[in-house]
């Protein structure tokens, strides 16, 4: 705010604020927007008219509010059917794609298993195929905003290069560029980390809505975190922050794929759980769910496995709680399943490790948006540009 | 930016920006301020006049710039002699006080040892005494801004309550209020954590100036961190973030004062170093320095002790680097002394533990402001209000 912003600067900023509000909160009456955004009725009216003219929102009469005289307030909704982004996920064992409307609505989706060891070229092909299929069904008059890709790996913020995705087996792969080549360049393809985008979605519209200090843990073979501190995502110098799976918690422990020893993911990832449960030949989310089910049914070996993993999970969460003093920790991916059956073990160990002041306001949660958080979060990467300046 | 800010809003904001610039960077020519702040010459002139009238800056002719015609640019300096704050530090084994002028200049200082086990009432008395002594020497016409206290403990952001200072031995002590009672209420007394305020000072004017992702480690008996991510301090929900000393790194390790086992500070604090060096009956910074000196002189036992502590230090720093992907790690307190003699060991272990992408732009540093960072940082707690709105 070095020089006085012009009326036009203020208007553009307000347009973004209003559009972001309905994008996150859904249909909202003009009366409520007036209150929430602190703007007067005529300004809200003018902003809504501009956004409607641009095809980004629609307005219609809402229900008459009981006990209030006068006309019912108009309700502003995001144009969820016509304004859309593509969202792509590359997980250890799944490839997923969706077409997602403004407001975070999944309009169409596709999914395929990803065999371990699948190379970039082989993953790009089916993902591009999904987009071609979904594109064929897009209604006339729709507006494409862009595409987002979330991957279980470390992504360089500057250009979206996948620096390292050890559980997927990729190093220095320009996956986004490879996708754009197959899809046809229709707009930006923004690449992000799967835990980061899931964290942002659970923070804006999920299990941690309204909370400014949040740790979202995502587990499969590896473990990563999306961390929100003071309302903003921790990304670090190059975009690689949140690699909590490589926090050493057991220096006398197992060798890790990263070359270090006793990393957190060597104690709480999919492999140690399956090994402890006596199923070292299995892999994948279904195998993890089978152990969790067996534990719930009273299988002693499965119970012991889940308890030991839960103990290490609680220890590492305790470490993070001491570092971040968060309000919420969310267990995503396979850690969700482990949390559901080992919550008491996790909480008990967490309470031993975390200082009372750091943990006294903490809530442990599962994701509200489930596995869709990663898809919706990938779309957010694309929507973000629109929300920053809706009329560009 | 919901409604258009008034000219007056913009002016106050610019006054704060200009005063903050000279507070951090010292005497600056009007020409350079024009460039740095992106404001035109007449605006800089008007802002400077306002700040000078309020007694916050002075102006005088600078040296003529070589090779440039015309009048030499006026140089704007912070009023470091007349505008001041009190700064207090409560460390494990020292009590320190200073009178600090705008711009971060130490104008006067006092220091006393703090015997282990000293209670709040006994610590408050000498600190208040220091302030009474320094106050007697304040020149006529000076302006007192407020006081800041930095303590090696966990401080509740809401009210400055010291929730837990285990190495000092205090629990739930309203130390700030106790000090105000003794000093006389002349203005706000803001309380902060010693690692946090040191981190901010090294970030704004020290070893990490210009870097947005910084971890400042402070060690004595315990270990804490001030963490800056994306240019902002991580404080967490209640203000308790940064308790890295209680990150469990060795679950089979020693019991910690917090009740947990294998916390990082049980491996890198003052006690394990002295124990490994065969000096379990000693304590304090001098004892740590004696071990470091012995190691440098070739004492084998001291070398082994320093090497082992350095190894654990590198491991924990590696964990933090994976979580934060920072540009700089600064070793403060007794960790500075250990870093100076064990840098190779620390770096080697850090490289094993931290992923290449997370560590590839990292610099390991000692504090530029040394132990004064904690005093200057305590004063910043008080100056912050002035900088936010200089003419209030």
Contacts between the chains, C-beta under 8 A, distances in Angstrom:
chain1	res1	chain2	res2	distance
A	1	B	1	7.7
A	1	B	5	6.3
A	1	B	9	7.5
A	1	B	10	6.0
A	1	B	13	5.0
A	2	B	10	7.7
A	2	B	13	7.8
A	2	B	14	6.5
A	2	B	17	7.2
A	2	B	37	6.6
A	2	B	38	5.4
A	2	B	39	6.1
A	3	B	10	7.1
A	3	B	38	8.0
A	3	B	39	7.5
A	4	B	4	7.5
A	4	B	5	6.7
A	4	B	7	6.3
A	4	B	10	5.0
A	5	B	1	6.3
A	5	B	4	6.7
A	5	B	5	6.9
A	7	B	4	6.3
A	9	B	1	7.4
A	10	B	1	5.9
A	10	B	2	7.7
A	10	B	3	7.1
A	10	B	4	5.0
A	13	B	1	4.8
A	13	B	2	7.8
A	14	B	2	6.4
A	17	B	2	7.2
A	37	B	2	6.7
A	38	B	2	5.5
A	38	B	3	8.0
A	39	B	2	6.1
A	39	B	3	7.5
A	154	B	355	7.2
A	154	B	357	5.2
A	154	B	358	7.9
A	156	B	357	7.6
A	163	B	357	4.5
A	164	B	355	6.8
A	164	B	356	7.6
A	164	B	357	5.9
A	212	B	237	7.7
A	213	B	236	5.4
A	213	B	237	5.0
A	225	B	323	7.8
A	227	B	323	7.6
A	229	B	229	6.3
A	229	B	234	4.9
A	229	B	236	7.2
A	229	B	241	7.4
A	230	B	232	6.1
A	230	B	234	7.1
A	230	B	235	7.0
A	232	B	230	6.1
A	232	B	232	7.2
A	234	B	229	4.9
A	234	B	230	7.1
A	234	B	234	7.7
A	234	B	323	7.9
A	234	B	324	6.7
A	235	B	230	7.0
A	235	B	325	7.3
A	236	B	213	5.4
A	236	B	229	7.2
A	236	B	324	5.4
A	236	B	325	2.5
A	236	B	326	6.4
A	236	B	358	7.1
A	237	B	212	7.7
A	237	B	213	5.0
A	237	B	325	5.2
A	237	B	326	6.4
A	237	B	327	4.9
A	237	B	361	5.3
A	238	B	325	6.0
A	238	B	357	6.4
A	238	B	360	7.5
A	238	B	361	6.7
A	239	B	325	7.4
A	240	B	325	4.2
A	240	B	355	7.2
A	240	B	357	4.6
A	240	B	358	4.9
A	241	B	213	8.0
A	241	B	229	7.4
A	241	B	323	6.4
A	241	B	324	5.3
A	241	B	325	4.3
A	241	B	358	7.6
A	242	B	323	6.8
A	243	B	322	4.1
A	243	B	323	6.7
A	243	B	325	7.8
A	243	B	355	5.8
A	243	B	358	5.9
A	244	B	322	7.1
A	244	B	323	5.8
A	246	B	319	7.9
A	246	B	322	4.6
A	246	B	353	7.4
A	246	B	354	7.7
A	246	B	355	5.8
A	247	B	247	7.8
A	247	B	319	4.4
A	247	B	322	6.0
A	247	B	323	6.6
A	248	B	249	6.4
A	248	B	315	5.7
A	248	B	318	6.9
A	248	B	319	5.8
A	248	B	353	5.5
A	249	B	248	6.4
A	249	B	249	7.0
A	249	B	251	7.0
A	250	B	251	6.2
A	251	B	249	7.0
A	251	B	250	6.2
A	251	B	315	6.8
A	252	B	252	6.8
A	258	B	355	6.0
A	259	B	352	7.2
A	260	B	318	7.8
A	260	B	352	5.6
A	260	B	353	5.2
A	315	B	248	5.7
A	315	B	251	6.8
A	318	B	248	6.9
A	318	B	260	7.8
A	319	B	246	7.9
A	319	B	247	4.4
A	319	B	248	5.9
A	320	B	323	7.9
A	322	B	243	4.1
A	322	B	244	7.1
A	322	B	246	4.6
A	322	B	247	6.1
A	323	B	225	7.9
A	323	B	227	7.6
A	323	B	234	7.9
A	323	B	241	6.4
A	323	B	242	6.8
A	323	B	243	6.7
A	323	B	244	5.8
A	323	B	247	6.6
A	323	B	320	7.8
A	323	B	323	7.1
A	324	B	234	6.7
A	324	B	236	5.5
A	324	B	241	5.4
A	325	B	235	7.3
A	325	B	236	2.5
A	325	B	237	5.2
A	325	B	238	5.9
A	325	B	239	7.3
A	325	B	240	4.3
A	325	B	241	4.3
A	325	B	243	7.8
A	326	B	236	6.4
A	326	B	237	6.5
A	327	B	237	4.9
A	352	B	259	7.2
A	352	B	260	5.6
A	353	B	246	7.4
A	353	B	248	5.5
A	353	B	260	5.2
A	354	B	246	7.7
A	355	B	154	7.2
A	355	B	164	6.8
A	355	B	240	7.3
A	355	B	243	5.8
A	355	B	246	5.8
A	355	B	258	6.0
A	356	B	164	7.7
A	357	B	154	5.2
A	357	B	156	7.6
A	357	B	163	4.5
A	357	B	164	5.9
A	357	B	238	6.4
A	357	B	240	4.6
A	358	B	154	7.9
A	358	B	236	7.1
A	358	B	240	4.9
A	358	B	241	7.6
A	358	B	243	5.9
A	360	B	238	7.5
A	361	B	237	5.3
A	361	B	238	6.6
